[in-house]
Amino acid sequence: MANLRLGLVHTPITPFKADRKIDFGLFESVVAFHLKNGAEGLAIQMHTGESVSLSDAEQRQILEFTVRQVKGRVPVIAHTSDAGTQIAADRARYAQDTGAAAVIATTPYYWTPPPAMIVEHFARIGSAVTIPFYVFHTPDELAATKLSADLVLKLIDRLPNFAGLVDSSHQWQFMIDSISAAWRVRPDFQLISGTEYMVSAGTIGASAMFSPLAAVAPKLVRNLYDICRTEKYFDARKPQENVAALRQAVKRAGGIEALKGAMRAMGRDCGDTRPPLDKLEAKRFEKLAAELAAMPFLRDEPRGW
């Protein structure tokens, strides 16, 4: 397995035109913005990027476009999840052939297979490639299927390229049990925070972070991550509180449509979300924009591209 240690990974949105087609001209600006503002890696076609609303052909186009634009400056991590194991494995192979540095997958969409088949699902995806493979634990979005420390150990036994767990559950006991067990058999296994709550994740052992909010406040996210990497968690308290306030403001306004609304309020309009996600109507946007304008820690953040 190629040596890869993830750091601060940004998770870009997918911009759409008025006709809901991908706006690749604007996506070029999105990628350039992240590269210019602290991204140490890009995780492409994550749920933030509306992955489940993209066709297989569109996902491939976005990955190809990103790899060409990044030109090896940071690792590109390709999200390859699907309801079907073989579909996800095929996507992983294509990602590797396209130049992705790693692949990531979550539990199957829609289906709720038993634990043995979850292991098999991940094992087939991971074994389809030789680049690092990461498991994305996001029970808030896929609540029916549970991961466990025992499952993590079984995957380590099956997959030499199983490189880490990206966790957005905030289930600290699961994280502690998983990383403690993993490190006993694979010392370089990474725990990665799937959200910007880096203080608590870092104290458990997380050494990297996936950040959707870097599209809104990259300086704030970068500062939080840098402090946590030095394990000065008391010093990280204020930026963590600010990140939490920003995250809650976006969450109150909605989901991905609110994240895009927050970007628009910062001068980076990327269009609306695709159906069946609802667009952010004017009243919700105005309220969100007013909340962001009242946050003093956003005053030094970049405006526009």
HUMO-V199120 format. One record per helix or strand of 2 or more residues. SS is the DSSP state (H for helix, E for strand). FROM is the first residue (numbers start at 0). TO is the last residue. If there is no record, write none. Layout:
# HUMO-V199120
((SS & FROM & TO) (SS & FROM & TO))
This chain:
# HUMO-V199120
((E & 7 & 9) (H & 23 & 35) (E & 40 & 43) (H & 46 & 48) (H & 50 & 52) (H & 55 & 69) (E & 74 & 78) (H & 84 & 97) (E & 101 & 104) (H & 114 & 126) (E & 131 & 136) (H & 148 & 157) (E & 161 & 166) (H & 171 & 184) (E & 189 & 192) (H & 197 & 203) (E & 207 & 210) (H & 212 & 214) (H & 217 & 228) (H & 236 & 252) (H & 255 & 264) (H & 281 & 292) (H & 295 & 297))
